[in-house]
Amino acid sequence: MPEADFNTKEKEYHPEIPQKTTPFFLKGAGSYDWGMKNRLARTFDPKSGRTVMLAVDHGYFQGPTTGLERIDLSIIPLIPYCDALFCTRGILRSLVPPQSQKPMVLRASGGPSILRELSNEEIAMDMEDALRLNASGVGIQVFIGGEFETRSVHNMTRLVDLGMRHGMPVMAVTAVGKDMKRDAQYFRLACRICAELGATYVKTYYVEEDFETVTASCPVPIVMAGGKKLPELDALTMAYNAVQGGAAGVDMGRNIFQSDSPEAMIQAVRAVVHENMKPQHALDLYRTLKDRIDREKA
């Protein structure tokens, strides 16, 4: 029986051209389902393979952090400049405009406040709610070496199982206790454990010595945590060194929203991460943008 197609033009099957299978650009992600890859491609720029995530989830354990007292005033104007926003579902529902096309990565763990033992966390969000909110990923704290290490690891693996079921990437966040040494040896251990047990990507801190061994020994992407507030040049240098050392981007918070000019700072960070701009040049960009923004506000 002939095909029900009355187009008289000769069919263009091109048997001489093999069908291309496009490889996925992100480290360790080649075997994931389409939905998982699509969510990752929203969070990580396919051109650079990197991401600038804006972390504003601090309130889930420490309340109205400096710079986050009024997220509607301080953070919402920054969303156009980030690749993804890392926030809680409460902030997403109450403050983030649903017209935003930026991917949202949602904090999925919680429990104790800064007044208690922080490693005593549990899963604090249902995966169905993440899907309902159209999240592009979820993040969970993992306390390797902490008092409740095993619980936090099992929290992550349960979330990974749910993520695999629904095509939702899981970002493991390596948490370092106050009395623990922040060095490459520790982060190699923590990041590798998270990856081995199924984390899609890992958020960890930068260390000046041997950071490249942390990224090299981790089979999934690593994004650098911004940590405490630093002078702008120091923060830009840290971001530059991290991506040059193999990180697939940054997840910065205080070094952006506590800057004297958050809008200028996030654009300078973007130039470092996506364009490999040198730190001093990025600082010059920051100052130029800051001056322009200040004049516009005057």
C-alpha positions in Angstrom: 0.0 0.0 0.0 1.4 3.4 -0.9 2.1 6.0 1.8 -0.7 8.5 2.4 1.4 11.3 1.2 0.6 13.0 -2.1 3.6 15.3 -2.2 5.1 14.9 -5.7 8.5 16.1 -4.6 11.0 13.3 -4.3 11.5 12.2 -0.7 14.7 13.5 0.9 15.8 10.5 2.9 19.5 11.2 2.4 20.7 7.5 2.9 24.2 8.7 2.1 24.3 10.8 5.3 24.6 8.8 8.6 22.3 10.1 11.4 24.2 12.1 13.9 23.9 11.4 17.6 24.8 14.6 19.5 27.0 13.9 22.5 26.0 15.6 25.7 28.3 18.3 26.8 28.3 17.8 30.5 30.8 15.6 32.4 29.4 12.2 33.4 25.9 12.9 32.1 25.9 11.0 28.8 23.8 8.1 30.1 20.9 10.1 31.6 17.4 10.3 30.3 16.3 13.1 28.0 14.4 15.0 30.7 17.4 14.9 33.1 19.7 16.2 30.3 17.3 18.9 29.4 17.1 20.2 33.0 20.9 20.1 33.2 21.2 22.0 29.9 19.0 24.8 31.4 21.3 25.1 34.4 24.6 24.8 32.6 25.2 26.8 29.5 25.8 24.3 26.6 28.2 26.8 25.0 30.6 27.2 27.9 29.7 24.0 29.8 29.5 26.2 32.9 27.0 27.8 35.2 26.7 30.9 37.4 24.2 29.9 40.0 23.0 32.6 42.5 22.6 31.0 45.9 20.0 32.6 48.1 18.9 29.7 50.2 20.7 30.8 53.4 17.4 31.6 55.2 16.4 28.0 55.5 18.7 27.7 58.6 19.8 31.2 59.5 16.8 33.4 58.8 17.0 36.8 57.2 20.7 36.9 56.3 22.3 40.2 55.5 21.5 41.1 52.0 18.5 38.8 51.9 16.2 40.7 54.3 14.1 41.8 51.3 14.6 39.3 48.5 12.0 41.1 46.4 14.3 44.2 46.4 17.8 42.7 46.5 17.6 39.4 44.6 14.7 39.5 42.0 16.5 42.3 40.0 19.6 39.9 39.7 17.8 37.0 38.3 18.3 38.0 34.6 22.0 37.8 35.1 22.3 34.3 36.7 22.1 31.0 34.9 20.1 29.5 37.7 18.7 30.5 41.1 19.3 28.2 44.1 16.5 29.0 46.5 13.9 27.4 48.8 10.4 26.6 47.6 9.0 29.1 50.0 10.9 31.9 48.4 10.1 30.6 44.9 6.3 30.5 45.5 6.1 33.8 47.5 8.5 36.1 45.6 9.9 34.8 42.3 7.7 36.0 39.4 6.4 33.0 37.5 7.1 34.8 34.2 10.8 34.2 34.9 12.4 31.8 32.4 15.4 31.1 34.5 15.9 27.6 35.9 15.3 27.1 39.6 17.2 24.7 41.8 15.5 24.1 45.1 16.9 23.4 48.5 15.5 20.0 49.5 17.0 19.4 52.9 16.6 21.1 56.3 15.6 20.8 59.9 18.0 22.3 62.4 18.7 26.0 62.7 22.1 27.7 63.4 21.1 27.2 67.1 21.4 23.4 66.8 23.7 20.7 65.3 23.4 21.4 61.5 24.3 17.9 60.3 21.0 16.6 61.8 19.1 17.4 58.6 16.4 15.4 56.8 14.8 15.6 53.4 12.5 18.6 53.7 10.7 18.6 50.3 8.7 16.1 48.3 9.9 15.4 44.8 6.4 15.9 43.5 6.5 19.4 44.7 9.7 20.1 42.9 8.1 18.8 39.7 5.0 20.9 40.4 7.2 24.0 40.7 8.9 23.1 37.4 12.4 22.9 39.1 15.5 22.2 37.1 17.2 20.5 40.1 17.2 20.0 43.8 20.0 20.5 46.3 20.8 18.6 49.5 23.4 19.0 52.2 25.8 16.1 52.8 27.9 16.2 56.0 30.8 13.9 55.4 32.6 13.5 58.7 29.7 15.2 60.6 27.9 13.8 63.6 24.9 12.7 61.4 27.0 11.7 58.4 25.2 8.5 57.6 21.7 10.2 57.8 22.8 13.0 55.5 24.2 10.5 53.0 21.1 8.4 53.0 19.0 11.6 52.6 20.9 12.2 49.4 20.6 8.6 48.1 16.8 8.6 48.7 16.6 11.9 46.8 18.8 10.5 44.0 16.4 7.6 43.7 13.4 9.9 43.4 15.4 12.1 41.0 16.2 9.2 38.7 12.5 8.2 38.8 11.4 11.7 37.7 14.3 13.0 35.7 15.4 15.5 38.3 19.1 16.4 38.9 20.3 16.3 42.4 23.1 18.6 43.6 25.0 17.4 46.6 26.4 20.2 48.8 29.4 19.2 50.8 29.1 20.7 54.2 32.2 21.1 56.4 32.0 21.1 60.2 33.5 24.0 62.2 36.3 21.9 63.5 37.1 20.2 60.2 40.1 21.0 58.0 39.1 22.4 54.6 41.7 20.9 52.3 41.8 19.0 49.0 42.1 15.7 50.8 38.7 16.2 52.6 37.0 17.6 49.5 38.3 14.7 47.3 36.7 12.3 49.8 33.4 14.2 50.2 32.9 14.9 46.5 33.8 11.4 45.4 31.4 9.8 47.9 28.6 12.1 46.7 29.3 11.2 43.1 29.7 7.5 43.7 26.3 7.4 45.4 24.5 9.1 42.5 24.7 12.9 42.9 24.3 14.5 39.5 26.7 17.4 40.3 28.4 18.5 43.5 28.8 21.9 45.1 31.9 22.3 47.1 34.4 24.9 48.3 37.6 26.0 46.6 41.0 25.4 48.1 44.1 27.0 46.7 46.3 23.9 46.9 45.5 20.9 44.7 41.9 21.9 43.8 42.4 20.4 40.4 42.7 17.0 42.1 39.2 17.5 43.6 37.7 18.1 40.2 39.7 15.5 38.4 38.8 12.7 40.9 35.1 13.6 40.8 33.3 11.9 37.8 30.5 14.5 37.8 30.6 18.3 37.5 31.7 20.4 40.5 30.4 23.9 41.1 32.3 26.1 43.5 30.6 27.5 46.6 31.2 31.1 47.2 31.5 30.9 51.0 32.0 34.0 53.2 32.1 37.5 51.8 35.5 38.5 50.3 36.8 41.7 48.7 35.6 41.8 45.1 39.0 41.0 43.5 39.5 38.1 45.9 36.1 36.6 45.0 36.7 37.0 41.3 40.1 35.5 41.6 38.7 32.5 43.5 36.0 32.0 40.8 38.6 32.3 38.1 41.0 29.8 39.7 38.1 27.4 40.4 37.0 27.2 36.8 40.5 27.1 35.5 41.0 24.2 37.9 38.2 22.2 36.4 35.0 23.5 38.1 31.9 23.7 35.9 31.0 27.1 37.4 30.0 28.6 40.7 27.1 28.8 43.0 27.8 32.2 44.7 25.7 34.0 47.2 27.2 36.4 49.7 30.0 37.4 47.4 27.3 38.7 45.1 24.4 39.9 47.1 26.6 41.4 49.9 28.7 43.3 47.3 28.5 47.1 47.2 27.0 46.6 43.7 25.4 43.2 43.4 24.2 43.8 39.8 27.8 44.8 38.7 29.3 41.9 40.6 27.2 39.1 39.2 28.0 40.4 35.7 31.7 40.4 36.5 31.4 36.8 37.8 29.7 35.8 34.6 32.6 37.2 32.5 35.0 35.2 34.6 33.1 32.0 34.4 31.8 32.0 30.8 34.4 34.1 29.0 37.6 33.2 31.1 38.1 36.9 31.8 41.1 37.5 34.1 40.3 38.7 37.6 41.8 42.1 37.3 39.9 42.8 34.0 36.8 41.5 35.7 37.4 43.9 38.6 37.7 46.7 36.0 34.4 45.6 34.5 32.8 45.6 38.0 34.0 49.1 38.7 32.8 50.4 35.3 29.3 48.8 35.7 29.1 50.0 39.3 29.8 53.6 38.3 27.2 53.4 35.6 24.6 51.9 37.9 25.3 54.5 40.6 24.9 57.3 38.1 21.6 55.9 36.9 20.3 55.7 40.5 21.4 59.2 41.4 
